[in-house]
Amino acid sequence: MAAYTHLDAHAQELLQDYRQLRPALEKLAQEAYEILRQALSQQGIYVTAIEYRVKAEASLAGKLELKGAKYKTIRNITDLVGIRVITSYSDDVDKVAAIAKRIFDVDWQQSVDKRKLHELNSFGYNSLHYICRMPSGDIPFELQMRTALQHVWSTLVHDTGYKSDVKIPQEYIRQFSRLAGMMELLDDEFSRLRLVLADYRRHIQSLVKSGQLDEVPLSADAFRNFLQLQPFDRLNKRIAAVNQAEIYPVSLMPFLRVLQSFGLETIGDVQHFIEENTEDAYQLAVSQLAITDLDILSASTALQNLCLVYALKQGRGREGIKAIYDAINGEDPANAMLADMVFEQASTLPFMNAKE
């Protein structure tokens, strides 16, 4: 245990109190961290990181050497326990703060919102700092809330020694100020872009639900919303009825790239694709089931047969069928054999003969 003989008597007393309090500090840090983590999870708030620490003895000794007289008791030191929450977006800082106010007792006189200081070169220090206590506790702890960009900036500033006692030339201060402004703009723009994209997704959902499918571009979000309408359910049930089979759920998202490869551009195009090929897809599925006794079918059966029929109608032949299997199953030599089999089965069906 270090002696720290350079400290005055009061600082030495505070340091001894810290050593006795250390187990309680460790317990507080873990409990506060876990309560906050669970609260954020329950509210569905994603954070980049949440960390906690108890101030190291050497760090405390350095602090007491500089301003030990400021503190009457060890409990006057508010950062013996620290929790840091790092968010992806600046508006999420306020969400974390709202939750913290609900689950902890906040000392508003000692808390500081450094985002409101508006210093030109202080972007990395624009985090929100609350001094908190547990509802039934008397030991304070510091809760820092900042964005990932603010955290990176703070780390870089610390590493470059910008906040050291060495006087920095004006030209370097100007460069720091310019970079700080750029970082703050990036933080704001990422938050703004998230709101814009959220509005766009809601708009797409509204169009899909209202049936205005021709106005909805075929994207991952739009296709996912379209799948909620269960557009392939009817054909799946019709195919399953052939063998009285059960249908087990699988993701249909891998088929998005296949539909896009067909040149379909909107969800309306997908709906037309379904309507125009349903009967032929049913006939192809029946021809496959006729030589099996399968009683469990994948929920992708309808869409897969729709894609196979479309490729055949477009004259893509065996290679077109193999490309579909490669896209949804990954490239595999067995896909060529599957393609040959499907092509032979389809060759006797009306839609193939009609094309010829």
N, C-alpha and C positions, 0 to 999 in steps of 0.2 A: 504494500500500500504506500503510495507516494506521500511524502511529508508535507510538501508545499510550504516550506519554512518561510518563504518570501511573503506569504499572506499575513495580514494583520490579525489580531485576536478575534475580531468580529467575523471576518471571512473564514477563519479556521472553525469557528463555532457553527457557522452556516454549513460548512462542508461536512462537519461531523453529523449535523442534523440530516443532511442529504443521505449520508451513508445509512443511517438508521431508517430513513424513509424509503430507501431504494426498493425493497420488496413491494411496498404499497404502490410505488410508481409503476413498477412492472405490471402489477395486477391491473391498475387503472388503465394503462396503455392498451393492454390486451382487451379489456372489457369495452372500452370506448370504441376501439377499432371494430370489434365484432358487432356491437350495437349499430354503428353507422353502416357497416358493410351490409348487414341484413336489411336495414331500412332502405338503402339504395336499391337493393335487389328486389324488395317487395314493391317498390314504386316503379320498377322497370327502367331505372336510370343506369345506363352503361357508363362506366368511367374507365379511363386508360389505366389508372393505377390508384391504389389506396395503400398508404404505408404508415407505419408508426415507429417511434423510437423513444427511448429514455435518454436524456442528455448524459453523455459520458462525463465521468468525474473530472478528467483533464480539461474538458471544455468548460465545465462549470467553474473550475479553479481559475481559468483564464478570464472568465466573465467577472468573477468576484474580485480579481486583482484590479480590474479597470473600474468597476462601479459597485463594489460590495457594500459601501455605505448606503447605497440607495435602498437596500432591502433590510427591513427590520427582522423578518423571520424567513425561513426557507419557503414558506407557503406564499410569500410575496413574489417569488420568482415564477413567472407564468409559463415558461417554456421548458420546464423540467421534463414534461411529456409533450411530445409533438405528434400530430397526425396530419398527413398531407394527402389531399385528394387531387388527382390530376384528371381533367376532363378533356374530351376532344374538342368541344365547342364552348365559346365564351358564355352563351346563354345557359349552358348546363351548370356553370358555376353558381348561378342564382338558384337553380333547382336544388343543388346540393346544400346551399345555404339555407333554403327554406326548410329542408328536412332537418338540418342541424339545429335550427331554432326550435323545432318541435320536440326533439328528443333530448337536447341538452339545455342547461341554464347558461345563457350567454351574458357575459359581463360587457355591456355595451360601452362603458366608459373606457375600457382598455382595448376593445376591439377596434380594428381599423380597416377601412376599405381603401386600399392603396390605388384602386382603379380610378378613384375620384381626385387623386392628387394632380393629375394632368401634367406631370413633368415630361418634358419633351424627350428625354433620353432614359426614361424609367420604365419602359415596357415590361421588362422581366420582373419588375417589382410591383406590378399592377395586380398582384394576387389579393384575395380577400382573406383577412386574418381575423378569426374569432378567438376570444379567450373564453373557454367554456368550463363548466363543472358538471359532473354527474348530478342528477336531481337530488340524490341523497348524499352527495359528497362535498368535501371542503377543499380538495386539492385541485387547483386550476390546471388546465392543459391548453395548448395552442392548436387550433385547427386551421391549416392553410388550405385554401382552395384556389386553384389556378388551372389554366389551360396547358395542353402539352407544349404549345409554342412558347408560352410564357416560361414554362419550366426549362425548356431547352435554352432560351435566351438567358435566363438566370444562371444556368450552369456555365454557359459560354462567357458571360460577363465575369463570373467568379474566376474562371480559368485564365482569362486574359489579365486579371489583376486590375480591372477598370475601377473597382471600388476600393483599391488599396490606398495607402497614405501617400503614394508617389504621385506627384503632380503630373497630370496627363496633358500633353500639348493640345492646343485648341483644335488643330486639324483632325486629331484622332477623336476628340469629343464630338466634332461635327459628323464624322463617319458613324460613330455610335448612334447619334441622334437620327441620322438618315435610316440606318438599319432598324432602329427601334420603331420608327414610323412605318416602315415596310412590314415589319412583323405584326404590328397592331392592325394594319390594313388587312393582312392575310387572315388574322383571327376573325375580324369582322366579316370578311367576304366568305369564309368557310361557313360561318353561322347563317349568313344571308342565303347562301346557295342551298344549305340544308332546308331552309324554310321554303325556298322556291321549288325544290324537288318534292318536298312533302305536299305542297299545293298541287303540283303536277300529278303526283300519284293519286291524290284524292279526285282530281278531275278525270283521270283515266278510269278510276273505279266507278265514278258516276256515269260515264259514258257507257261502260260495259254493262252496268246494272240496268241502264235505261234502254239498252238494245241498240245504241248508236255505234255499232261495231265498225262501220266503214270509216269512222273518224279516228279510230284508235290504232296507232302504229303497232306493228308486231314486235314488241320488246319483251324482255324477261318479266318485267312487272306486269305488263298488260296481259301476257299469256297466263301468268300465275293467277291474276284476277279472273280471267276467263275460265280457268279450270274450276274455280269455285262454283261456277254455274253448272258443273258436271255435264259438259256438252257431249261426252262420249258414253255417258251412263246408259242411255237407251239402247245403243248398239251393243254395248258390252252385255247387257242383260239378254238381249235377243240371241246373241251368239252363245252365251252360257246355257240358255234354255235347251240347246240342241242335245247336250249331254247331262242336263240338270246339274251343271257345275257351279261351284262356289267361286266367287271373285275375290282375290286378295289384293289389297291396295299396294301400289308402287308409285313412285314419282314419274310424272309424264314430262318433266322439264327437259330431259335429254332429247326429246323429240323436237324441241324448238329449233335447233340448228337444222334439222331435216326439213321442217316446214319453210324455214328461211331459204334453204338451198333450192326449194321448189319455186322461189321467186314470189312467195306470198308476202305481202307488205303490210297488211292490216289484219286486225282480228276479224273484220268482215270477210276478208279473203279466206280465213280459216273456216268461218261458218259456211261459206259457199262451197269450199273444198269438202266439208263434211256432207252437205246436202247432195252434192253431185256424185259422190262416190260411195255413199252408205250401202246401197243395195249390192253393188259389186264387191265391196269389202265383206259384206255378210256372206255372199256366195263363196268367196275365196276362203273365209274362215271355216265355213261348213265343209268345203272340200278337204281341208286339213284335219278337221275333227272326225271326219268320216272314217279315217284309218287309225283312229286312236280311241281310247276309252278314258280320256282325261276328265277328271271331275273337279279339278281346281284350275282356274284360269287367272292370268294376270290382268289387272285393270288396264294394262297397256295394250291388250289384245285388239280392241276396236281401232285405236289410233294406229297401231302398227300395220294392221291390214289396210286401213285407209291409205297409208303412205305407200305400201307395196302396190296397191291397185293404181294409185296415181302415177307412180314411176313406170309401171307397165304401160299404162295408157299413153304416157309421154314417149314411149318407144325407147326407154332407157335399158331395157332388157336385163340380163343377168348382172351386168356391172352396176346398174342402177339399184338393183335389189341388194347386192353386196354392200354398196355404199351406205345404204340405210342401216344394215346390220352393223357395219363398222362404226357408224355414228352413235348408235345407241348401246352397243355392247363392247365397243373397243375393237381394234383390228385383231383378227384371229383367222387362221386358215380355215377354221370350221365355218366361217361366214360364207365362203365360196360354195361349200356343199349345201348350206341352207338355201343359198340363192338358186342353185341348180334345182333343188327340190321344189321350191316355190314356183319357179318358172314352169316346170313340168306340170305342176298341179293347176296352174292358171291357164295353161295353153288350151285346155278344153272348155274353158268358161266363156259364156256369151260375149262378155265385153272384149275379150281378146280376138275372138272370131269376127266380131263386128268391125274391129279396127282394121283387120285384114281385108 
